[in-house]
Amino acid sequence: MTARRDHYAVLGVAQTATARQIKEAFRTLARAHHPDTNAGDTASEREFKRVARAYEVLGDAAKRRAYDER
């Protein structure tokens, strides 16, 4: 990927990952970077938002299919 964000890379999963693997990766990363866990850490908050955006796309079957077809 060049200009676009690679949501798979953000979550640290392969493009062939199952829905369950994507959900597990999201939960692990969200827990690690959650603002409540890292109060005042702006870098961690930014990463949490990136992870949430990636999961918003990859966690929804229709959005994931459209993302993969781009």
N, C-alpha and C positions, 0 to 999 in steps of 0.2 A: 504494500500500500504506500502511496505517496502522500497526497494532500489530505486524504480522508483518514479519520481515525480508524484503527483496526480494533473493533470491539472484542474480537477474540483474543487479541494480544493483551488488551486491558485486563481481561478476566484471567488470562494465562491458560487458556484452553485451546485445543485444536479446533479447526473448522468442522471437524467430524464429531465433535463432542456431543454427547446426548444432552437432552433437556435436564436430566438429573445432575450431570457433571457441571453444567453451566450454573445451575441453581446452587450447588455446593460451593463452587468457586466464588460466586457472588456473595454468599453468606459469610464465607471465611474472610474475604477482603472487606466487606462492609463492616464486619465486627472489628477488624483491625484498624480501620480508618474512620470509624464513626466519630462524629464531633463530640458526643457525650463521653467517649473514652479518651479523646485527645483534645480536651478543652484548650482553646487558644492556639492550636497548631493549624495555621492556615494552609500549609502544604498538605497536611493530612485531610483537611476538609475538601480541598480541591480534588484530591485523589478519590475521596468518597463520592463526590459528584460525578467524576469520570466513570467510576465503577457502576454507579446507579444508572447513568445514561446507557452504558453498554448493556446492562441487564434489561433495561426497558426495551431495548431492541431485540436482544437475543433470547430473552425470556418469554417472548410472545411469538408463537409459531408463524403467524402471518407476517409480522414485521421482520422476523429472521429470514423468511423465504424471500421477501422483497430486498432485504439487505444483501443476501447472497447473490441475487440476480443482478445487482447493479454493476 
